[in-house]
Amino acid sequence: KSWERRSGVQKRTLLLAGFRVMALLVIMGVSGSGKSTVGSHLANKLGWKFYEGDDYHPEENRKKMAEGIPLNDQDRIPWLCHLHDILMREHASGQNTVLACSALKRMYRCILENGEAGINCQNASGQPEEQEEPASRKILFVHLDGPMDLIAQRLAKRRGHFMPPELLQSQFDALEAPAAPENFITVSLEKPVSEIVSIIEEYVKNRYE
């Protein structure tokens, strides 16, 4: 179909899908921050592939969370390595991708970018160490940030999810908000979903087109 005959939505999707750099986005934040909702809406709007990170938790992790037991690094690392493999597979196939994943700690985000090599992303001084990752694989982390009381209200209304509200404090305790030199943006989760999606879309367009 010629460019002139395409609709505005089709033109925008083609432009966004044709970045000079492959776009891999991780929508991150604590449970109840709206990662899945924002991620799925964004992917649908852009015509990208969407993955719900929670779907890839092993049964042992699901049971622990359902029982109110916080996951530790040993629980999360194999799960994060699996998600890394998914992202790199999509990258290799030329597929722009959105992943919803808590990615609470700096190390977790390093693993998403570098696989097992990301486990040791702290240098001797304890500061984040920049990995030698090709620019084409640099993941953009979108941190959905907001007050705990609002998120607690959301979790109290949620049904059919294995993360009980009691674990929210442990997630905030574990959270290491992204900071330079990480590749990230922070968006307030207090905004309407449509506005959050538009903010991310505009940032992505300006960065990658």
PyMOL CGO cylinders between C-alpha atoms (Angstrom):
from pymol import cmd
from pymol.cgo import CYLINDER

trace = [
    CYLINDER, 0.00, 0.00, 0.00, 1.36, 3.45, -0.89, 0.3, 1, 1, 1, 1, 1, 1,
    CYLINDER, 1.36, 3.45, -0.89, 2.30, 5.91, 1.87, 0.3, 1, 1, 1, 1, 1, 1,
    CYLINDER, 2.30, 5.91, 1.87, -0.39, 8.36, 0.78, 0.3, 1, 1, 1, 1, 1, 1,
    CYLINDER, -0.39, 8.36, 0.78, -3.13, 5.76, 1.13, 0.3, 1, 1, 1, 1, 1, 1,
    CYLINDER, -3.13, 5.76, 1.13, -2.20, 4.72, 4.66, 0.3, 1, 1, 1, 1, 1, 1,
    CYLINDER, -2.20, 4.72, 4.66, -4.15, 6.00, 7.65, 0.3, 1, 1, 1, 1, 1, 1,
    CYLINDER, -4.15, 6.00, 7.65, -2.60, 8.27, 10.27, 0.3, 1, 1, 1, 1, 1, 1,
    CYLINDER, -2.60, 8.27, 10.27, -2.39, 5.35, 12.72, 0.3, 1, 1, 1, 1, 1, 1,
    CYLINDER, -2.39, 5.35, 12.72, -0.64, 3.19, 10.12, 0.3, 1, 1, 1, 1, 1, 1,
    CYLINDER, -0.64, 3.19, 10.12, 1.83, 5.96, 9.29, 0.3, 1, 1, 1, 1, 1, 1,
    CYLINDER, 1.83, 5.96, 9.29, 2.64, 6.51, 12.98, 0.3, 1, 1, 1, 1, 1, 1,
    CYLINDER, 2.64, 6.51, 12.98, 3.10, 2.77, 13.53, 0.3, 1, 1, 1, 1, 1, 1,
    CYLINDER, 3.10, 2.77, 13.53, 5.40, 2.50, 10.53, 0.3, 1, 1, 1, 1, 1, 1,
    CYLINDER, 5.40, 2.50, 10.53, 7.48, 5.45, 11.69, 0.3, 1, 1, 1, 1, 1, 1,
    CYLINDER, 7.48, 5.45, 11.69, 7.77, 4.07, 15.21, 0.3, 1, 1, 1, 1, 1, 1,
    CYLINDER, 7.77, 4.07, 15.21, 8.55, 0.58, 13.94, 0.3, 1, 1, 1, 1, 1, 1,
    CYLINDER, 8.55, 0.58, 13.94, 11.30, 1.94, 11.69, 0.3, 1, 1, 1, 1, 1, 1,
    CYLINDER, 11.30, 1.94, 11.69, 13.70, 3.30, 14.28, 0.3, 1, 1, 1, 1, 1, 1,
    CYLINDER, 13.70, 3.30, 14.28, 17.36, 3.42, 13.39, 0.3, 1, 1, 1, 1, 1, 1,
    CYLINDER, 17.36, 3.42, 13.39, 17.92, 1.75, 16.77, 0.3, 1, 1, 1, 1, 1, 1,
    CYLINDER, 17.92, 1.75, 16.77, 15.92, -1.25, 17.95, 0.3, 1, 1, 1, 1, 1, 1,
    CYLINDER, 15.92, -1.25, 17.95, 13.58, -0.23, 20.76, 0.3, 1, 1, 1, 1, 1, 1,
    CYLINDER, 13.58, -0.23, 20.76, 13.29, -2.44, 23.82, 0.3, 1, 1, 1, 1, 1, 1,
    CYLINDER, 13.29, -2.44, 23.82, 11.18, -0.90, 26.60, 0.3, 1, 1, 1, 1, 1, 1,
    CYLINDER, 11.18, -0.90, 26.60, 10.75, -2.20, 30.14, 0.3, 1, 1, 1, 1, 1, 1,
    CYLINDER, 10.75, -2.20, 30.14, 7.84, -0.71, 32.09, 0.3, 1, 1, 1, 1, 1, 1,
    CYLINDER, 7.84, -0.71, 32.09, 9.00, -1.03, 35.69, 0.3, 1, 1, 1, 1, 1, 1,
    CYLINDER, 9.00, -1.03, 35.69, 7.81, -0.29, 39.21, 0.3, 1, 1, 1, 1, 1, 1,
    CYLINDER, 7.81, -0.29, 39.21, 6.38, -1.90, 42.31, 0.3, 1, 1, 1, 1, 1, 1,
    CYLINDER, 6.38, -1.90, 42.31, 3.34, -4.14, 42.21, 0.3, 1, 1, 1, 1, 1, 1,
    CYLINDER, 3.34, -4.14, 42.21, 0.18, -2.11, 41.62, 0.3, 1, 1, 1, 1, 1, 1,
    CYLINDER, 0.18, -2.11, 41.62, 1.95, 0.71, 39.76, 0.3, 1, 1, 1, 1, 1, 1,
    CYLINDER, 1.95, 0.71, 39.76, 0.14, -0.10, 36.52, 0.3, 1, 1, 1, 1, 1, 1,
    CYLINDER, 0.14, -0.10, 36.52, 2.99, -1.74, 34.57, 0.3, 1, 1, 1, 1, 1, 1,
    CYLINDER, 2.99, -1.74, 34.57, 0.81, -4.27, 32.77, 0.3, 1, 1, 1, 1, 1, 1,
    CYLINDER, 0.81, -4.27, 32.77, -1.94, -1.82, 31.89, 0.3, 1, 1, 1, 1, 1, 1,
    CYLINDER, -1.94, -1.82, 31.89, 0.45, 0.86, 30.63, 0.3, 1, 1, 1, 1, 1, 1,
    CYLINDER, 0.45, 0.86, 30.63, 2.67, -1.65, 28.85, 0.3, 1, 1, 1, 1, 1, 1,
    CYLINDER, 2.67, -1.65, 28.85, -0.15, -3.41, 27.02, 0.3, 1, 1, 1, 1, 1, 1,
    CYLINDER, -0.15, -3.41, 27.02, -1.80, -0.13, 26.00, 0.3, 1, 1, 1, 1, 1, 1,
    CYLINDER, -1.80, -0.13, 26.00, 1.52, 1.27, 24.78, 0.3, 1, 1, 1, 1, 1, 1,
    CYLINDER, 1.52, 1.27, 24.78, 2.38, -1.85, 22.79, 0.3, 1, 1, 1, 1, 1, 1,
    CYLINDER, 2.38, -1.85, 22.79, -1.08, -1.92, 21.25, 0.3, 1, 1, 1, 1, 1, 1,
    CYLINDER, -1.08, -1.92, 21.25, -0.86, 1.75, 20.27, 0.3, 1, 1, 1, 1, 1, 1,
    CYLINDER, -0.86, 1.75, 20.27, 2.58, 1.34, 18.68, 0.3, 1, 1, 1, 1, 1, 1,
    CYLINDER, 2.58, 1.34, 18.68, 1.94, -2.07, 17.14, 0.3, 1, 1, 1, 1, 1, 1,
    CYLINDER, 1.94, -2.07, 17.14, 4.77, -3.61, 19.14, 0.3, 1, 1, 1, 1, 1, 1,
    CYLINDER, 4.77, -3.61, 19.14, 4.99, -6.98, 20.92, 0.3, 1, 1, 1, 1, 1, 1,
    CYLINDER, 4.99, -6.98, 20.92, 4.07, -7.05, 24.62, 0.3, 1, 1, 1, 1, 1, 1,
    CYLINDER, 4.07, -7.05, 24.62, 5.26, -9.42, 27.33, 0.3, 1, 1, 1, 1, 1, 1,
    CYLINDER, 5.26, -9.42, 27.33, 3.90, -9.66, 30.86, 0.3, 1, 1, 1, 1, 1, 1,
    CYLINDER, 3.90, -9.66, 30.86, 6.92, -10.51, 32.98, 0.3, 1, 1, 1, 1, 1, 1,
    CYLINDER, 6.92, -10.51, 32.98, 4.84, -12.06, 35.78, 0.3, 1, 1, 1, 1, 1, 1,
    CYLINDER, 4.84, -12.06, 35.78, 3.67, -14.76, 33.36, 0.3, 1, 1, 1, 1, 1, 1,
    CYLINDER, 3.67, -14.76, 33.36, 7.20, -16.17, 33.38, 0.3, 1, 1, 1, 1, 1, 1,
    CYLINDER, 7.20, -16.17, 33.38, 7.62, -16.60, 37.13, 0.3, 1, 1, 1, 1, 1, 1,
    CYLINDER, 7.62, -16.60, 37.13, 8.16, -20.27, 38.04, 0.3, 1, 1, 1, 1, 1, 1,
    CYLINDER, 8.16, -20.27, 38.04, 5.51, -21.91, 40.17, 0.3, 1, 1, 1, 1, 1, 1,
    CYLINDER, 5.51, -21.91, 40.17, 7.78, -21.77, 43.24, 0.3, 1, 1, 1, 1, 1, 1,
    CYLINDER, 7.78, -21.77, 43.24, 7.91, -17.97, 43.04, 0.3, 1, 1, 1, 1, 1, 1,
    CYLINDER, 7.91, -17.97, 43.04, 4.15, -17.71, 42.62, 0.3, 1, 1, 1, 1, 1, 1,
    CYLINDER, 4.15, -17.71, 42.62, 3.57, -19.85, 45.69, 0.3, 1, 1, 1, 1, 1, 1,
    CYLINDER, 3.57, -19.85, 45.69, 5.93, -17.75, 47.81, 0.3, 1, 1, 1, 1, 1, 1,
    CYLINDER, 5.93, -17.75, 47.81, 4.27, -14.50, 46.79, 0.3, 1, 1, 1, 1, 1, 1,
    CYLINDER, 4.27, -14.50, 46.79, 0.78, -15.92, 47.34, 0.3, 1, 1, 1, 1, 1, 1,
    CYLINDER, 0.78, -15.92, 47.34, 1.87, -16.89, 50.87, 0.3, 1, 1, 1, 1, 1, 1,
    CYLINDER, 1.87, -16.89, 50.87, 3.17, -13.37, 51.52, 0.3, 1, 1, 1, 1, 1, 1,
    CYLINDER, 3.17, -13.37, 51.52, 6.84, -14.35, 51.37, 0.3, 1, 1, 1, 1, 1, 1,
    CYLINDER, 6.84, -14.35, 51.37, 9.02, -11.77, 49.59, 0.3, 1, 1, 1, 1, 1, 1,
    CYLINDER, 9.02, -11.77, 49.59, 11.18, -13.09, 46.77, 0.3, 1, 1, 1, 1, 1, 1,
    CYLINDER, 11.18, -13.09, 46.77, 14.93, -12.89, 47.24, 0.3, 1, 1, 1, 1, 1, 1,
    CYLINDER, 14.93, -12.89, 47.24, 17.65, -12.41, 44.63, 0.3, 1, 1, 1, 1, 1, 1,
    CYLINDER, 17.65, -12.41, 44.63, 18.07, -16.16, 44.21, 0.3, 1, 1, 1, 1, 1, 1,
    CYLINDER, 18.07, -16.16, 44.21, 14.36, -16.44, 43.37, 0.3, 1, 1, 1, 1, 1, 1,
    CYLINDER, 14.36, -16.44, 43.37, 14.46, -13.61, 40.87, 0.3, 1, 1, 1, 1, 1, 1,
    CYLINDER, 14.46, -13.61, 40.87, 17.74, -14.12, 39.01, 0.3, 1, 1, 1, 1, 1, 1,
    CYLINDER, 17.74, -14.12, 39.01, 16.70, -17.16, 36.90, 0.3, 1, 1, 1, 1, 1, 1,
    CYLINDER, 16.70, -17.16, 36.90, 13.41, -15.40, 36.07, 0.3, 1, 1, 1, 1, 1, 1,
    CYLINDER, 13.41, -15.40, 36.07, 15.22, -12.22, 35.01, 0.3, 1, 1, 1, 1, 1, 1,
    CYLINDER, 15.22, -12.22, 35.01, 17.71, -14.21, 32.91, 0.3, 1, 1, 1, 1, 1, 1,
    CYLINDER, 17.71, -14.21, 32.91, 14.77, -15.80, 31.12, 0.3, 1, 1, 1, 1, 1, 1,
    CYLINDER, 14.77, -15.80, 31.12, 13.27, -12.38, 30.43, 0.3, 1, 1, 1, 1, 1, 1,
    CYLINDER, 13.27, -12.38, 30.43, 16.67, -11.19, 29.14, 0.3, 1, 1, 1, 1, 1, 1,
    CYLINDER, 16.67, -11.19, 29.14, 16.72, -14.12, 26.71, 0.3, 1, 1, 1, 1, 1, 1,
    CYLINDER, 16.72, -14.12, 26.71, 13.23, -13.17, 25.48, 0.3, 1, 1, 1, 1, 1, 1,
    CYLINDER, 13.23, -13.17, 25.48, 14.26, -9.54, 24.90, 0.3, 1, 1, 1, 1, 1, 1,
    CYLINDER, 14.26, -9.54, 24.90, 17.43, -10.53, 23.04, 0.3, 1, 1, 1, 1, 1, 1,
    CYLINDER, 17.43, -10.53, 23.04, 15.48, -12.99, 20.90, 0.3, 1, 1, 1, 1, 1, 1,
    CYLINDER, 15.48, -12.99, 20.90, 13.03, -10.28, 19.89, 0.3, 1, 1, 1, 1, 1, 1,
    CYLINDER, 13.03, -10.28, 19.89, 15.92, -7.88, 19.27, 0.3, 1, 1, 1, 1, 1, 1,
    CYLINDER, 15.92, -7.88, 19.27, 17.61, -10.42, 16.99, 0.3, 1, 1, 1, 1, 1, 1,
    CYLINDER, 17.61, -10.42, 16.99, 14.39, -10.85, 15.02, 0.3, 1, 1, 1, 1, 1, 1,
    CYLINDER, 14.39, -10.85, 15.02, 13.97, -7.07, 14.58, 0.3, 1, 1, 1, 1, 1, 1,
    CYLINDER, 13.97, -7.07, 14.58, 10.89, -6.87, 16.80, 0.3, 1, 1, 1, 1, 1, 1,
    CYLINDER, 10.89, -6.87, 16.80, 10.33, -3.73, 18.89, 0.3, 1, 1, 1, 1, 1, 1,
    CYLINDER, 10.33, -3.73, 18.89, 9.16, -4.95, 22.29, 0.3, 1, 1, 1, 1, 1, 1,
    CYLINDER, 9.16, -4.95, 22.29, 7.55, -3.77, 25.53, 0.3, 1, 1, 1, 1, 1, 1,
    CYLINDER, 7.55, -3.77, 25.53, 8.05, -5.79, 28.71, 0.3, 1, 1, 1, 1, 1, 1,
    CYLINDER, 8.05, -5.79, 28.71, 6.22, -5.22, 32.00, 0.3, 1, 1, 1, 1, 1, 1,
    CYLINDER, 6.22, -5.22, 32.00, 8.60, -6.17, 34.80, 0.3, 1, 1, 1, 1, 1, 1,
    CYLINDER, 8.60, -6.17, 34.80, 9.14, -4.85, 38.33, 0.3, 1, 1, 1, 1, 1, 1,
    CYLINDER, 9.14, -4.85, 38.33, 12.95, -4.54, 37.82, 0.3, 1, 1, 1, 1, 1, 1,
    CYLINDER, 12.95, -4.54, 37.82, 13.20, -3.08, 41.31, 0.3, 1, 1, 1, 1, 1, 1,
    CYLINDER, 13.20, -3.08, 41.31, 16.97, -3.22, 41.81, 0.3, 1, 1, 1, 1, 1, 1,
    CYLINDER, 16.97, -3.22, 41.81, 19.84, -1.90, 39.74, 0.3, 1, 1, 1, 1, 1, 1,
    CYLINDER, 19.84, -1.90, 39.74, 21.20, -5.47, 39.52, 0.3, 1, 1, 1, 1, 1, 1,
    CYLINDER, 21.20, -5.47, 39.52, 17.87, -6.74, 38.17, 0.3, 1, 1, 1, 1, 1, 1,
    CYLINDER, 17.87, -6.74, 38.17, 17.98, -4.15, 35.39, 0.3, 1, 1, 1, 1, 1, 1,
    CYLINDER, 17.98, -4.15, 35.39, 21.59, -5.10, 34.64, 0.3, 1, 1, 1, 1, 1, 1,
    CYLINDER, 21.59, -5.10, 34.64, 20.49, -8.72, 34.25, 0.3, 1, 1, 1, 1, 1, 1,
    CYLINDER, 20.49, -8.72, 34.25, 17.70, -7.73, 31.89, 0.3, 1, 1, 1, 1, 1, 1,
    CYLINDER, 17.70, -7.73, 31.89, 20.30, -5.98, 29.73, 0.3, 1, 1, 1, 1, 1, 1,
    CYLINDER, 20.30, -5.98, 29.73, 23.22, -8.39, 30.07, 0.3, 1, 1, 1, 1, 1, 1,
    CYLINDER, 23.22, -8.39, 30.07, 21.92, -11.75, 31.27, 0.3, 1, 1, 1, 1, 1, 1,
    CYLINDER, 21.92, -11.75, 31.27, 24.01, -13.56, 33.89, 0.3, 1, 1, 1, 1, 1, 1,
    CYLINDER, 24.01, -13.56, 33.89, 26.87, -11.10, 33.33, 0.3, 1, 1, 1, 1, 1, 1,
    CYLINDER, 26.87, -11.10, 33.33, 24.65, -8.42, 34.88, 0.3, 1, 1, 1, 1, 1, 1,
    CYLINDER, 24.65, -8.42, 34.88, 24.72, -10.14, 38.27, 0.3, 1, 1, 1, 1, 1, 1,
    CYLINDER, 24.72, -10.14, 38.27, 28.09, -8.47, 38.93, 0.3, 1, 1, 1, 1, 1, 1,
    CYLINDER, 28.09, -8.47, 38.93, 27.19, -4.98, 37.78, 0.3, 1, 1, 1, 1, 1, 1,
    CYLINDER, 27.19, -4.98, 37.78, 28.56, -3.28, 40.91, 0.3, 1, 1, 1, 1, 1, 1,
    CYLINDER, 28.56, -3.28, 40.91, 32.19, -2.17, 40.85, 0.3, 1, 1, 1, 1, 1, 1,
    CYLINDER, 32.19, -2.17, 40.85, 34.60, -2.29, 43.75, 0.3, 1, 1, 1, 1, 1, 1,
    CYLINDER, 34.60, -2.29, 43.75, 33.28, 0.97, 45.21, 0.3, 1, 1, 1, 1, 1, 1,
    CYLINDER, 33.28, 0.97, 45.21, 29.73, -0.38, 45.23, 0.3, 1, 1, 1, 1, 1, 1,
    CYLINDER, 29.73, -0.38, 45.23, 28.65, 1.99, 42.48, 0.3, 1, 1, 1, 1, 1, 1,
    CYLINDER, 28.65, 1.99, 42.48, 26.79, 0.82, 39.35, 0.3, 1, 1, 1, 1, 1, 1,
    CYLINDER, 26.79, 0.82, 39.35, 29.20, -0.25, 36.65, 0.3, 1, 1, 1, 1, 1, 1,
    CYLINDER, 29.20, -0.25, 36.65, 28.26, 0.54, 33.08, 0.3, 1, 1, 1, 1, 1, 1,
    CYLINDER, 28.26, 0.54, 33.08, 28.16, -2.65, 30.99, 0.3, 1, 1, 1, 1, 1, 1,
    CYLINDER, 28.16, -2.65, 30.99, 29.68, -2.81, 27.53, 0.3, 1, 1, 1, 1, 1, 1,
    CYLINDER, 29.68, -2.81, 27.53, 26.34, -3.34, 25.86, 0.3, 1, 1, 1, 1, 1, 1,
    CYLINDER, 26.34, -3.34, 25.86, 25.85, -2.47, 22.17, 0.3, 1, 1, 1, 1, 1, 1,
    CYLINDER, 25.85, -2.47, 22.17, 23.84, 0.75, 21.76, 0.3, 1, 1, 1, 1, 1, 1,
    CYLINDER, 23.84, 0.75, 21.76, 21.36, -1.15, 19.62, 0.3, 1, 1, 1, 1, 1, 1,
    CYLINDER, 21.36, -1.15, 19.62, 20.42, -3.29, 22.61, 0.3, 1, 1, 1, 1, 1, 1,
    CYLINDER, 20.42, -3.29, 22.61, 20.18, -0.55, 25.18, 0.3, 1, 1, 1, 1, 1, 1,
    CYLINDER, 20.18, -0.55, 25.18, 16.92, -0.98, 27.04, 0.3, 1, 1, 1, 1, 1, 1,
    CYLINDER, 16.92, -0.98, 27.04, 14.84, 2.04, 27.97, 0.3, 1, 1, 1, 1, 1, 1,
    CYLINDER, 14.84, 2.04, 27.97, 13.43, 1.62, 31.48, 0.3, 1, 1, 1, 1, 1, 1,
    CYLINDER, 13.43, 1.62, 31.48, 10.19, 3.48, 32.16, 0.3, 1, 1, 1, 1, 1, 1,
    CYLINDER, 10.19, 3.48, 32.16, 9.72, 3.84, 35.91, 0.3, 1, 1, 1, 1, 1, 1,
    CYLINDER, 9.72, 3.84, 35.91, 6.09, 4.31, 36.98, 0.3, 1, 1, 1, 1, 1, 1,
    CYLINDER, 6.09, 4.31, 36.98, 6.50, 6.19, 40.24, 0.3, 1, 1, 1, 1, 1, 1,
    CYLINDER, 6.50, 6.19, 40.24, 3.94, 7.21, 42.84, 0.3, 1, 1, 1, 1, 1, 1,
    CYLINDER, 3.94, 7.21, 42.84, 2.96, 7.26, 46.54, 0.3, 1, 1, 1, 1, 1, 1,
    CYLINDER, 2.96, 7.26, 46.54, 2.61, 4.00, 48.43, 0.3, 1, 1, 1, 1, 1, 1,
    CYLINDER, 2.61, 4.00, 48.43, -0.83, 4.83, 49.82, 0.3, 1, 1, 1, 1, 1, 1,
    CYLINDER, -0.83, 4.83, 49.82, -2.30, 5.20, 46.33, 0.3, 1, 1, 1, 1, 1, 1,
    CYLINDER, -2.30, 5.20, 46.33, -0.72, 1.95, 45.16, 0.3, 1, 1, 1, 1, 1, 1,
    CYLINDER, -0.72, 1.95, 45.16, -1.98, 0.20, 48.29, 0.3, 1, 1, 1, 1, 1, 1,
    CYLINDER, -1.98, 0.20, 48.29, -5.52, 1.32, 47.45, 0.3, 1, 1, 1, 1, 1, 1,
    CYLINDER, -5.52, 1.32, 47.45, -5.13, -0.13, 43.96, 0.3, 1, 1, 1, 1, 1, 1,
    CYLINDER, -5.13, -0.13, 43.96, -3.85, -3.45, 45.28, 0.3, 1, 1, 1, 1, 1, 1,
    CYLINDER, -3.85, -3.45, 45.28, -6.73, -3.67, 47.75, 0.3, 1, 1, 1, 1, 1, 1,
    CYLINDER, -6.73, -3.67, 47.75, -9.15, -3.57, 44.80, 0.3, 1, 1, 1, 1, 1, 1,
    CYLINDER, -9.15, -3.57, 44.80, -7.23, -6.07, 42.69, 0.3, 1, 1, 1, 1, 1, 1,
    CYLINDER, -7.23, -6.07, 42.69, -8.54, -9.58, 42.16, 0.3, 1, 1, 1, 1, 1, 1,
    CYLINDER, -8.54, -9.58, 42.16, -6.93, -12.68, 40.71, 0.3, 1, 1, 1, 1, 1, 1,
    CYLINDER, -6.93, -12.68, 40.71, -3.30, -11.63, 41.28, 0.3, 1, 1, 1, 1, 1, 1,
    CYLINDER, -3.30, -11.63, 41.28, -0.75, -13.56, 43.33, 0.3, 1, 1, 1, 1, 1, 1,
    CYLINDER, -0.75, -13.56, 43.33, 0.84, -10.46, 44.90, 0.3, 1, 1, 1, 1, 1, 1,
    CYLINDER, 0.84, -10.46, 44.90, -0.92, -9.73, 48.22, 0.3, 1, 1, 1, 1, 1, 1,
    CYLINDER, -0.92, -9.73, 48.22, -1.02, -6.09, 49.37, 0.3, 1, 1, 1, 1, 1, 1,
    CYLINDER, -1.02, -6.09, 49.37, 1.06, -7.00, 52.45, 0.3, 1, 1, 1, 1, 1, 1,
    CYLINDER, 1.06, -7.00, 52.45, 4.12, -7.44, 50.23, 0.3, 1, 1, 1, 1, 1, 1,
    CYLINDER, 4.12, -7.44, 50.23, 3.98, -3.85, 48.98, 0.3, 1, 1, 1, 1, 1, 1,
    CYLINDER, 3.98, -3.85, 48.98, 6.19, -2.52, 51.79, 0.3, 1, 1, 1, 1, 1, 1,
    CYLINDER, 6.19, -2.52, 51.79, 8.86, -5.10, 50.95, 0.3, 1, 1, 1, 1, 1, 1,
    CYLINDER, 8.86, -5.10, 50.95, 8.80, -3.94, 47.34, 0.3, 1, 1, 1, 1, 1, 1,
    CYLINDER, 8.80, -3.94, 47.34, 9.31, -0.31, 48.32, 0.3, 1, 1, 1, 1, 1, 1,
    CYLINDER, 9.31, -0.31, 48.32, 12.11, -1.40, 50.66, 0.3, 1, 1, 1, 1, 1, 1,
    CYLINDER, 12.11, -1.40, 50.66, 13.82, -3.23, 47.77, 0.3, 1, 1, 1, 1, 1, 1,
    CYLINDER, 13.82, -3.23, 47.77, 13.25, -0.48, 45.19, 0.3, 1, 1, 1, 1, 1, 1,
    CYLINDER, 13.25, -0.48, 45.19, 16.38, 1.19, 43.85, 0.3, 1, 1, 1, 1, 1, 1,
    CYLINDER, 16.38, 1.19, 43.85, 14.97, 3.91, 41.62, 0.3, 1, 1, 1, 1, 1, 1,
    CYLINDER, 14.97, 3.91, 41.62, 16.89, 4.19, 38.34, 0.3, 1, 1, 1, 1, 1, 1,
    CYLINDER, 16.89, 4.19, 38.34, 19.53, 6.92, 38.17, 0.3, 1, 1, 1, 1, 1, 1,
    CYLINDER, 19.53, 6.92, 38.17, 22.31, 8.04, 35.83, 0.3, 1, 1, 1, 1, 1, 1,
    CYLINDER, 22.31, 8.04, 35.83, 24.03, 6.48, 33.96, 0.3, 1, 1, 1, 1, 1, 1,
    CYLINDER, 24.03, 6.48, 33.96, 21.04, 4.18, 33.49, 0.3, 1, 1, 1, 1, 1, 1,
    CYLINDER, 21.04, 4.18, 33.49, 18.83, 4.68, 30.43, 0.3, 1, 1, 1, 1, 1, 1,
    CYLINDER, 18.83, 4.68, 30.43, 15.44, 5.61, 31.91, 0.3, 1, 1, 1, 1, 1, 1,
    CYLINDER, 15.44, 5.61, 31.91, 12.56, 8.01, 32.27, 0.3, 1, 1, 1, 1, 1, 1,
    CYLINDER, 12.56, 8.01, 32.27, 10.27, 8.42, 35.27, 0.3, 1, 1, 1, 1, 1, 1,
    CYLINDER, 10.27, 8.42, 35.27, 6.55, 8.99, 34.81, 0.3, 1, 1, 1, 1, 1, 1,
    CYLINDER, 6.55, 8.99, 34.81, 4.01, 9.70, 37.57, 0.3, 1, 1, 1, 1, 1, 1,
    CYLINDER, 4.01, 9.70, 37.57, 1.51, 6.88, 37.91, 0.3, 1, 1, 1, 1, 1, 1,
    CYLINDER, 1.51, 6.88, 37.91, -1.01, 9.41, 39.23, 0.3, 1, 1, 1, 1, 1, 1,
    CYLINDER, -1.01, 9.41, 39.23, -1.69, 10.51, 35.67, 0.3, 1, 1, 1, 1, 1, 1,
    CYLINDER, -1.69, 10.51, 35.67, -4.42, 8.81, 33.57, 0.3, 1, 1, 1, 1, 1, 1,
    CYLINDER, -4.42, 8.81, 33.57, -3.21, 5.75, 31.64, 0.3, 1, 1, 1, 1, 1, 1,
    CYLINDER, -3.21, 5.75, 31.64, -3.83, 7.46, 28.30, 0.3, 1, 1, 1, 1, 1, 1,
    CYLINDER, -3.83, 7.46, 28.30, -1.64, 10.39, 29.34, 0.3, 1, 1, 1, 1, 1, 1,
    CYLINDER, -1.64, 10.39, 29.34, 1.14, 8.11, 30.60, 0.3, 1, 1, 1, 1, 1, 1,
    CYLINDER, 1.14, 8.11, 30.60, 1.11, 6.21, 27.31, 0.3, 1, 1, 1, 1, 1, 1,
    CYLINDER, 1.11, 6.21, 27.31, 1.25, 9.47, 25.33, 0.3, 1, 1, 1, 1, 1, 1,
    CYLINDER, 1.25, 9.47, 25.33, 4.20, 10.73, 27.39, 0.3, 1, 1, 1, 1, 1, 1,
    CYLINDER, 4.20, 10.73, 27.39, 6.15, 7.52, 26.75, 0.3, 1, 1, 1, 1, 1, 1,
    CYLINDER, 6.15, 7.52, 26.75, 5.22, 7.48, 23.07, 0.3, 1, 1, 1, 1, 1, 1,
    CYLINDER, 5.22, 7.48, 23.07, 6.38, 11.08, 22.60, 0.3, 1, 1, 1, 1, 1, 1,
    CYLINDER, 6.38, 11.08, 22.60, 9.66, 10.39, 24.38, 0.3, 1, 1, 1, 1, 1, 1,
    CYLINDER, 9.66, 10.39, 24.38, 10.29, 7.30, 22.25, 0.3, 1, 1, 1, 1, 1, 1,
    CYLINDER, 10.29, 7.30, 22.25, 9.49, 9.14, 19.02, 0.3, 1, 1, 1, 1, 1, 1,
    CYLINDER, 9.49, 9.14, 19.02, 11.85, 11.99, 19.89, 0.3, 1, 1, 1, 1, 1, 1,
    CYLINDER, 11.85, 11.99, 19.89, 14.64, 9.66, 20.95, 0.3, 1, 1, 1, 1, 1, 1,
    CYLINDER, 14.64, 9.66, 20.95, 14.58, 7.02, 18.24, 0.3, 1, 1, 1, 1, 1, 1,
    CYLINDER, 14.58, 7.02, 18.24, 13.13, 8.51, 15.08, 0.3, 1, 1, 1, 1, 1, 1,
]
cmd.load_cgo(trace, "trace")
